[in-house]
Amino acid sequence: MKALIILGCEGHNQHDFCFCNGAENVVLDLEKIEGTDHYFDVIKYLDNVVKVFEQPCNKSHIISNAMYKLYEFEYISEEFHSHISYFYNMHRRCGLLLYAKPKNINI
């Protein structure tokens, strides 16, 4: 599947003061994991539970569980999972988002 799983935030402004303009980070390139042991389990989980192929998920507990699932299946390293946890804690007030984004297709 030519798509990226993105973890981002919506940004945070309060009383005309900007704390964050929003951010997005590629968590997983689905094309790179095709053919691996847990590929279909991950796609099924992202589709049925997180529903990232329909719309962005903004439920922090589901996002947290999804990140742990990717770590558990060894699609993200311990160090990268640590970065995700740090991002999660920093941007929780911004409104976290997890979504799928089609990869650019060069013709």
TIMAR-222174 format. One record per residue: residue number from 1; residue in one letter; x, y, z of N, C-alpha, C in turn. Coordinates in nm, 2 decimals. Layout:
node nr:NUM rest:A n.px:X n.py:Y n.pz:Z ca.px:X ca.py:Y ca.pz:Z c.px:X c.py:Y c.pz:Z;
...
This chain:
node nr:1 rest:M n.px:0.09 n.py:-0.12 n.pz:0.00 ca.px:0.00 ca.py:0.00 ca.pz:0.00 c.px:0.09 c.py:0.12 c.pz:0.00;
node nr:2 rest:K n.px:0.06 n.py:0.21 n.pz:-0.09 ca.px:0.14 ca.py:0.33 ca.pz:-0.10 c.px:0.09 c.py:0.44 c.pz:-0.02;
node nr:3 rest:A n.px:0.11 n.py:0.43 n.pz:0.11 ca.px:0.06 ca.py:0.53 ca.pz:0.21 c.px:0.15 c.py:0.54 c.pz:0.33;
node nr:4 rest:L n.px:0.15 n.py:0.66 n.pz:0.39 ca.px:0.23 ca.py:0.69 ca.pz:0.51 c.px:0.13 c.py:0.70 c.pz:0.63;
node nr:5 rest:I n.px:0.17 n.py:0.65 n.pz:0.74 ca.px:0.10 ca.py:0.67 ca.pz:0.86 c.px:0.16 c.py:0.79 c.pz:0.93;
node nr:6 rest:I n.px:0.08 n.py:0.90 n.pz:0.96 ca.px:0.13 ca.py:1.02 ca.pz:1.01 c.px:0.08 c.py:1.05 c.pz:1.15;
node nr:7 rest:L n.px:0.17 n.py:1.09 n.pz:1.24 ca.px:0.13 ca.py:1.13 ca.pz:1.37 c.px:0.15 c.py:1.28 c.pz:1.37;
node nr:8 rest:G n.px:0.04 n.py:1.35 n.pz:1.40 ca.px:0.05 ca.py:1.50 ca.pz:1.40 c.px:-0.03 c.py:1.56 c.pz:1.51;
node nr:9 rest:C n.px:-0.03 n.py:1.70 n.pz:1.51 ca.px:-0.11 ca.py:1.77 ca.pz:1.60 c.px:-0.17 c.py:1.89 c.pz:1.53;
node nr:10 rest:E n.px:-0.28 n.py:1.94 n.pz:1.58 ca.px:-0.35 ca.py:2.05 ca.pz:1.52 c.px:-0.30 c.py:2.19 c.pz:1.55;
node nr:11 rest:G n.px:-0.21 n.py:2.19 n.pz:1.64 ca.px:-0.15 ca.py:2.32 ca.pz:1.69 c.px:-0.23 c.py:2.37 c.pz:1.81;
node nr:12 rest:H n.px:-0.17 n.py:2.47 n.pz:1.87 ca.px:-0.23 ca.py:2.52 ca.pz:2.00 c.px:-0.21 c.py:2.67 c.pz:2.01;
node nr:13 rest:N n.px:-0.32 n.py:2.75 n.pz:2.01 ca.px:-0.32 ca.py:2.89 ca.pz:2.03 c.px:-0.41 c.py:2.93 c.pz:2.14;
node nr:14 rest:Q n.px:-0.37 n.py:3.02 n.pz:2.22 ca.px:-0.45 ca.py:3.07 ca.pz:2.33 c.px:-0.44 c.py:3.22 c.pz:2.35;
node nr:15 rest:H n.px:-0.55 n.py:3.29 n.pz:2.35 ca.px:-0.54 ca.py:3.44 ca.pz:2.37 c.px:-0.44 c.py:3.50 c.pz:2.27;
node nr:16 rest:D n.px:-0.45 n.py:3.47 n.pz:2.15 ca.px:-0.37 ca.py:3.52 ca.pz:2.04 c.px:-0.22 c.py:3.49 c.pz:2.07;
node nr:17 rest:F n.px:-0.19 n.py:3.39 n.pz:2.14 ca.px:-0.05 ca.py:3.35 ca.pz:2.16 c.px:-0.03 c.py:3.21 c.pz:2.10;
node nr:18 rest:C n.px:0.06 n.py:3.19 n.pz:2.01 ca.px:0.08 ca.py:3.06 ca.pz:1.95 c.px:0.18 c.py:2.98 c.pz:2.02;
node nr:19 rest:F n.px:0.14 n.py:2.86 n.pz:2.07 ca.px:0.23 ca.py:2.77 ca.pz:2.13 c.px:0.28 c.py:2.67 c.pz:2.03;
node nr:20 rest:C n.px:0.20 n.py:2.64 n.pz:1.93 ca.px:0.24 ca.py:2.54 ca.pz:1.83 c.px:0.16 c.py:2.56 c.pz:1.70;
node nr:21 rest:N n.px:0.23 n.py:2.56 n.pz:1.59 ca.px:0.16 ca.py:2.58 ca.pz:1.46 c.px:0.11 c.py:2.45 c.pz:1.40;
node nr:22 rest:G n.px:0.14 n.py:2.34 n.pz:1.47 ca.px:0.10 ca.py:2.21 ca.pz:1.42 c.px:0.22 c.py:2.14 c.pz:1.37;
node nr:23 rest:A n.px:0.22 n.py:2.01 n.pz:1.38 ca.px:0.33 ca.py:1.93 ca.pz:1.33 c.px:0.28 c.py:1.80 c.pz:1.28;
node nr:24 rest:E n.px:0.37 n.py:1.74 n.pz:1.19 ca.px:0.33 ca.py:1.60 ca.pz:1.15 c.px:0.46 c.py:1.53 c.pz:1.13;
node nr:25 rest:N n.px:0.46 n.py:1.40 n.pz:1.16 ca.px:0.58 ca.py:1.31 ca.pz:1.15 c.px:0.53 c.py:1.18 c.pz:1.09;
node nr:26 rest:V n.px:0.61 n.py:1.14 n.pz:1.00 ca.px:0.59 ca.py:1.00 ca.pz:0.94 c.px:0.63 c.py:0.90 c.pz:1.04;
node nr:27 rest:V n.px:0.53 n.py:0.81 n.pz:1.08 ca.px:0.55 ca.py:0.71 ca.pz:1.18 c.px:0.59 c.py:0.58 c.pz:1.10;
node nr:28 rest:L n.px:0.52 n.py:0.55 n.pz:0.99 ca.px:0.54 ca.py:0.43 ca.pz:0.92 c.px:0.51 c.py:0.44 c.pz:0.77;
node nr:29 rest:D n.px:0.59 n.py:0.39 n.pz:0.69 ca.px:0.57 ca.py:0.38 ca.pz:0.55 c.px:0.51 c.py:0.24 c.pz:0.52;
node nr:30 rest:L n.px:0.38 n.py:0.23 n.pz:0.49 ca.px:0.32 ca.py:0.10 ca.pz:0.47 c.px:0.38 c.py:0.02 c.pz:0.35;
node nr:31 rest:E n.px:0.43 n.py:0.09 n.pz:0.25 ca.px:0.48 ca.py:0.02 ca.pz:0.14 c.px:0.61 c.py:-0.05 c.pz:0.18;
node nr:32 rest:K n.px:0.68 n.py:0.00 n.pz:0.27 ca.px:0.81 ca.py:-0.07 ca.pz:0.32 c.px:0.79 c.py:-0.19 c.pz:0.40;
node nr:33 rest:I n.px:0.67 n.py:-0.21 n.pz:0.45 ca.px:0.64 ca.py:-0.33 ca.pz:0.54 c.px:0.56 c.py:-0.44 c.pz:0.47;
node nr:34 rest:E n.px:0.53 n.py:-0.41 n.pz:0.34 ca.px:0.45 ca.py:-0.51 ca.pz:0.26 c.px:0.53 c.py:-0.64 c.pz:0.26;
node nr:35 rest:G n.px:0.45 n.py:-0.75 n.pz:0.28 ca.px:0.52 ca.py:-0.88 ca.pz:0.28 c.px:0.57 c.py:-0.93 c.pz:0.41;
node nr:36 rest:T n.px:0.57 n.py:-0.84 n.pz:0.51 ca.px:0.62 ca.py:-0.89 ca.pz:0.64 c.px:0.52 c.py:-0.97 c.pz:0.72;
node nr:37 rest:D n.px:0.56 n.py:-1.03 n.pz:0.82 ca.px:0.47 ca.py:-1.12 ca.pz:0.90 c.px:0.34 c.py:-1.06 c.pz:0.95;
node nr:38 rest:H n.px:0.35 n.py:-0.94 n.pz:1.00 ca.px:0.23 ca.py:-0.88 ca.pz:1.06 c.px:0.17 c.py:-0.77 c.pz:0.98;
node nr:39 rest:Y n.px:0.20 n.py:-0.76 n.pz:0.85 ca.px:0.15 ca.py:-0.66 ca.pz:0.76 c.px:0.00 c.py:-0.65 c.pz:0.76;
node nr:40 rest:F n.px:-0.07 n.py:-0.77 n.pz:0.74 ca.px:-0.21 ca.py:-0.77 ca.pz:0.73 c.px:-0.28 c.py:-0.74 c.pz:0.86;
node nr:41 rest:D n.px:-0.21 n.py:-0.78 n.pz:0.97 ca.px:-0.26 ca.py:-0.75 ca.pz:1.11 c.px:-0.26 c.py:-0.60 c.pz:1.13;
node nr:42 rest:V n.px:-0.15 n.py:-0.54 n.pz:1.09 ca.px:-0.14 ca.py:-0.39 ca.pz:1.11 c.px:-0.24 c.py:-0.32 c.pz:1.02;
node nr:43 rest:I n.px:-0.26 n.py:-0.36 n.pz:0.90 ca.px:-0.35 ca.py:-0.29 ca.pz:0.81 c.px:-0.50 c.py:-0.31 c.pz:0.86;
node nr:44 rest:K n.px:-0.53 n.py:-0.43 n.pz:0.91 ca.px:-0.66 ca.py:-0.46 ca.pz:0.96 c.px:-0.69 c.py:-0.37 c.pz:1.09;
node nr:45 rest:Y n.px:-0.58 n.py:-0.36 n.pz:1.18 ca.px:-0.60 ca.py:-0.28 ca.pz:1.30 c.px:-0.62 c.py:-0.13 c.pz:1.27;
node nr:46 rest:L n.px:-0.53 n.py:-0.08 n.pz:1.17 ca.px:-0.54 ca.py:0.06 ca.pz:1.14 c.px:-0.68 c.py:0.09 c.pz:1.07;
node nr:47 rest:D n.px:-0.73 n.py:-0.01 n.pz:1.00 ca.px:-0.86 ca.py:0.01 ca.pz:0.93 c.px:-0.98 c.py:0.00 c.pz:1.02;
node nr:48 rest:N n.px:-0.98 n.py:-0.11 n.pz:1.10 ca.px:-1.10 ca.py:-0.14 ca.pz:1.18 c.px:-1.10 c.py:-0.07 c.pz:1.31;
node nr:49 rest:V n.px:-0.99 n.py:-0.05 n.pz:1.38 ca.px:-0.99 ca.py:0.01 ca.pz:1.51 c.px:-0.96 c.py:0.16 c.pz:1.50;
node nr:50 rest:V n.px:-0.85 n.py:0.19 n.pz:1.44 ca.px:-0.81 ca.py:0.33 ca.pz:1.43 c.px:-0.88 c.py:0.41 c.pz:1.32;
node nr:51 rest:K n.px:-0.92 n.py:0.34 n.pz:1.22 ca.px:-1.00 ca.py:0.39 ca.pz:1.10 c.px:-0.92 c.py:0.51 c.pz:1.03;
node nr:52 rest:V n.px:-0.79 n.py:0.49 n.pz:1.02 ca.px:-0.71 ca.py:0.60 ca.pz:0.96 c.px:-0.73 c.py:0.61 c.pz:0.81;
node nr:53 rest:F n.px:-0.79 n.py:0.51 n.pz:0.75 ca.px:-0.81 ca.py:0.52 ca.pz:0.60 c.px:-0.94 c.py:0.59 c.pz:0.57;
node nr:54 rest:E n.px:-1.02 n.py:0.62 n.pz:0.67 ca.px:-1.15 ca.py:0.69 ca.pz:0.65 c.px:-1.14 c.py:0.84 c.pz:0.69;
node nr:55 rest:Q n.px:-1.07 n.py:0.86 n.pz:0.80 ca.px:-1.06 ca.py:1.00 ca.pz:0.86 c.px:-0.95 c.py:1.00 c.pz:0.96;
node nr:56 rest:P n.px:-0.90 n.py:1.12 n.pz:1.00 ca.px:-0.80 ca.py:1.12 ca.pz:1.10 c.px:-0.85 c.py:1.08 c.pz:1.24;
node nr:57 rest:C n.px:-0.78 n.py:1.01 n.pz:1.31 ca.px:-0.82 ca.py:0.97 ca.pz:1.45 c.px:-0.76 c.py:1.07 c.pz:1.54;
node nr:58 rest:N n.px:-0.85 n.py:1.12 n.pz:1.63 ca.px:-0.81 ca.py:1.22 ca.pz:1.73 c.px:-0.83 c.py:1.17 c.pz:1.87;
node nr:59 rest:K n.px:-0.85 n.py:1.04 n.pz:1.89 ca.px:-0.87 ca.py:0.99 ca.pz:2.02 c.px:-0.73 c.py:0.94 c.pz:2.08;
node nr:60 rest:S n.px:-0.68 n.py:1.02 n.pz:2.18 ca.px:-0.55 ca.py:0.99 ca.pz:2.23 c.px:-0.52 c.py:0.85 c.pz:2.28;
node nr:61 rest:H n.px:-0.62 n.py:0.79 n.pz:2.34 ca.px:-0.60 ca.py:0.65 ca.pz:2.39 c.px:-0.59 c.py:0.55 c.pz:2.27;
node nr:62 rest:I n.px:-0.66 n.py:0.57 n.pz:2.16 ca.px:-0.65 ca.py:0.49 ca.pz:2.04 c.px:-0.51 c.py:0.51 c.pz:1.97;
node nr:63 rest:I n.px:-0.47 n.py:0.64 n.pz:1.97 ca.px:-0.34 ca.py:0.67 ca.pz:1.91 c.px:-0.23 c.py:0.61 c.pz:1.99;
node nr:64 rest:S n.px:-0.24 n.py:0.62 n.pz:2.12 ca.px:-0.13 ca.py:0.56 ca.pz:2.20 c.px:-0.13 c.py:0.40 c.pz:2.18;
node nr:65 rest:N n.px:-0.24 n.py:0.34 n.pz:2.18 ca.px:-0.25 ca.py:0.20 ca.pz:2.16 c.px:-0.19 c.py:0.16 c.pz:2.02;
node nr:66 rest:A n.px:-0.22 n.py:0.24 n.pz:1.92 ca.px:-0.17 ca.py:0.21 ca.pz:1.78 c.px:-0.02 c.py:0.22 c.pz:1.78;
node nr:67 rest:M n.px:0.03 n.py:0.32 n.pz:1.85 ca.px:0.18 ca.py:0.34 ca.pz:1.85 c.px:0.25 c.py:0.22 c.pz:1.92;
node nr:68 rest:Y n.px:0.18 n.py:0.17 n.pz:2.02 ca.px:0.24 ca.py:0.06 ca.pz:2.09 c.px:0.23 c.py:-0.07 c.pz:2.01;
node nr:69 rest:K n.px:0.12 n.py:-0.08 n.pz:1.93 ca.px:0.10 ca.py:-0.20 ca.pz:1.85 c.px:0.21 c.py:-0.20 c.pz:1.74;
node nr:70 rest:L n.px:0.25 n.py:-0.09 n.pz:1.68 ca.px:0.36 ca.py:-0.08 ca.pz:1.58 c.px:0.49 c.py:-0.11 c.pz:1.65;
node nr:71 rest:Y n.px:0.51 n.py:-0.07 n.pz:1.77 ca.px:0.63 ca.py:-0.10 ca.pz:1.84 c.px:0.63 c.py:-0.25 c.pz:1.88;
node nr:72 rest:E n.px:0.52 n.py:-0.31 n.pz:1.92 ca.px:0.51 ca.py:-0.45 ca.pz:1.96 c.px:0.54 c.py:-0.54 c.pz:1.83;
node nr:73 rest:F n.px:0.50 n.py:-0.50 n.pz:1.72 ca.px:0.53 ca.py:-0.58 ca.pz:1.59 c.px:0.66 c.py:-0.54 c.pz:1.54;
node nr:74 rest:E n.px:0.74 n.py:-0.46 n.pz:1.60 ca.px:0.88 ca.py:-0.42 ca.pz:1.57 c.px:0.88 c.py:-0.34 c.pz:1.44;
node nr:75 rest:Y n.px:0.78 n.py:-0.27 n.pz:1.41 ca.px:0.78 ca.py:-0.18 ca.pz:1.29 c.px:0.84 c.py:-0.04 c.pz:1.33;
node nr:76 rest:I n.px:0.85 n.py:-0.01 n.pz:1.46 ca.px:0.92 ca.py:0.10 ca.pz:1.50 c.px:1.02 c.py:0.06 c.pz:1.61;
node nr:77 rest:S n.px:1.13 n.py:0.12 n.pz:1.62 ca.px:1.23 ca.py:0.09 ca.pz:1.72 c.px:1.20 c.py:0.14 c.pz:1.86;
node nr:78 rest:E n.px:1.27 n.py:0.10 n.pz:1.95 ca.px:1.25 ca.py:0.15 ca.pz:2.09 c.px:1.28 c.py:0.30 c.pz:2.10;
node nr:79 rest:E n.px:1.39 n.py:0.34 n.pz:2.03 ca.px:1.43 ca.py:0.48 ca.pz:2.03 c.px:1.32 c.py:0.56 c.pz:1.97;
node nr:80 rest:F n.px:1.26 n.py:0.52 n.pz:1.85 ca.px:1.16 ca.py:0.59 ca.pz:1.78 c.px:1.03 c.py:0.60 c.pz:1.87;
node nr:81 rest:H n.px:1.00 n.py:0.49 n.pz:1.93 ca.px:0.88 ca.py:0.48 ca.pz:2.02 c.px:0.90 c.py:0.58 c.pz:2.13;
node nr:82 rest:S n.px:1.02 n.py:0.60 n.pz:2.18 ca.px:1.05 ca.py:0.70 ca.pz:2.28 c.px:1.03 c.py:0.84 c.pz:2.23;
node nr:83 rest:H n.px:1.07 n.py:0.87 n.pz:2.10 ca.px:1.04 ca.py:1.00 ca.pz:2.04 c.px:0.89 c.py:1.02 c.pz:2.03;
node nr:84 rest:I n.px:0.82 n.py:0.92 n.pz:1.99 ca.px:0.67 ca.py:0.93 ca.pz:1.98 c.px:0.61 c.py:0.96 c.pz:2.11;
node nr:85 rest:S n.px:0.65 n.py:0.90 n.pz:2.22 ca.px:0.60 ca.py:0.92 ca.pz:2.35 c.px:0.63 c.py:1.07 c.pz:2.39;
node nr:86 rest:Y n.px:0.75 n.py:1.12 n.pz:2.36 ca.px:0.78 ca.py:1.26 ca.pz:2.39 c.px:0.69 c.py:1.35 c.pz:2.32;
node nr:87 rest:F n.px:0.67 n.py:1.32 n.pz:2.19 ca.px:0.58 ca.py:1.41 ca.pz:2.10 c.px:0.44 c.py:1.40 c.pz:2.16;
node nr:88 rest:Y n.px:0.40 n.py:1.28 n.pz:2.19 ca.px:0.26 ca.py:1.26 ca.pz:2.25 c.px:0.24 c.py:1.35 c.pz:2.37;
node nr:89 rest:N n.px:0.33 n.py:1.35 n.pz:2.46 ca.px:0.32 ca.py:1.43 ca.pz:2.58 c.px:0.33 c.py:1.58 c.pz:2.56;
node nr:90 rest:M n.px:0.42 n.py:1.62 n.pz:2.46 ca.px:0.43 ca.py:1.76 ca.pz:2.43 c.px:0.31 c.py:1.82 c.pz:2.36;
node nr:91 rest:H n.px:0.25 n.py:1.74 n.pz:2.27 ca.px:0.14 ca.py:1.80 ca.pz:2.19 c.px:0.00 c.py:1.75 c.pz:2.22;
node nr:92 rest:R n.px:-0.01 n.py:1.69 n.pz:2.33 ca.px:-0.14 ca.py:1.64 ca.pz:2.37 c.px:-0.25 c.py:1.75 c.pz:2.38;
node nr:93 rest:R n.px:-0.20 n.py:1.87 n.pz:2.42 ca.px:-0.30 ca.py:1.98 ca.pz:2.43 c.px:-0.33 c.py:2.04 c.pz:2.29;
node nr:94 rest:C n.px:-0.25 n.py:2.01 n.pz:2.20 ca.px:-0.27 ca.py:2.06 ca.pz:2.06 c.px:-0.39 c.py:1.99 c.pz:1.99;
node nr:95 rest:G n.px:-0.41 n.py:1.87 n.pz:2.03 ca.px:-0.51 ca.py:1.78 ca.pz:1.96 c.px:-0.43 c.py:1.69 c.pz:1.87;
node nr:96 rest:L n.px:-0.40 n.py:1.57 n.pz:1.92 ca.px:-0.32 ca.py:1.47 ca.pz:1.84 c.px:-0.41 c.py:1.41 c.pz:1.73;
node nr:97 rest:L n.px:-0.34 n.py:1.38 n.pz:1.62 ca.px:-0.41 ca.py:1.32 ca.pz:1.51 c.px:-0.32 c.py:1.20 c.pz:1.45;
node nr:98 rest:L n.px:-0.38 n.py:1.10 n.pz:1.41 ca.px:-0.32 ca.py:0.99 ca.pz:1.35 c.px:-0.39 c.py:0.96 c.pz:1.22;
node nr:99 rest:Y n.px:-0.33 n.py:0.96 n.pz:1.11 ca.px:-0.40 ca.py:0.95 ca.pz:0.98 c.px:-0.31 c.py:0.89 c.pz:0.87;
node nr:100 rest:A n.px:-0.37 n.py:0.84 n.pz:0.77 ca.px:-0.30 ca.py:0.78 ca.pz:0.65 c.px:-0.30 c.py:0.89 c.pz:0.54;
node nr:101 rest:K n.px:-0.18 n.py:0.90 n.pz:0.48 ca.px:-0.16 ca.py:1.00 ca.pz:0.37 c.px:-0.11 c.py:0.92 c.pz:0.25;
node nr:102 rest:P n.px:-0.17 n.py:0.93 n.pz:0.14 ca.px:-0.12 ca.py:0.87 ca.pz:0.02 c.px:0.02 c.py:0.92 c.pz:-0.02;
node nr:103 rest:K n.px:0.11 n.py:0.83 n.pz:-0.06 ca.px:0.24 ca.py:0.87 ca.pz:-0.10 c.px:0.23 c.py:0.93 c.pz:-0.24;
node nr:104 rest:N n.px:0.32 n.py:1.02 n.pz:-0.27 ca.px:0.32 ca.py:1.08 ca.pz:-0.40 c.px:0.36 c.py:0.98 c.pz:-0.50;
node nr:105 rest:I n.px:0.28 n.py:0.98 n.pz:-0.61 ca.px:0.30 ca.py:0.88 ca.pz:-0.72 c.px:0.36 c.py:0.95 c.pz:-0.83;
node nr:106 rest:N n.px:0.48 n.py:0.92 n.pz:-0.87 ca.px:0.54 ca.py:0.98 ca.pz:-0.99 c.px:0.51 c.py:0.91 c.pz:-1.11;
node nr:107 rest:I n.px:0.45 n.py:0.98 n.pz:-1.21 ca.px:0.42 ca.py:0.91 ca.pz:-1.34 c.px:0.52 c.py:0.95 c.pz:-1.44;
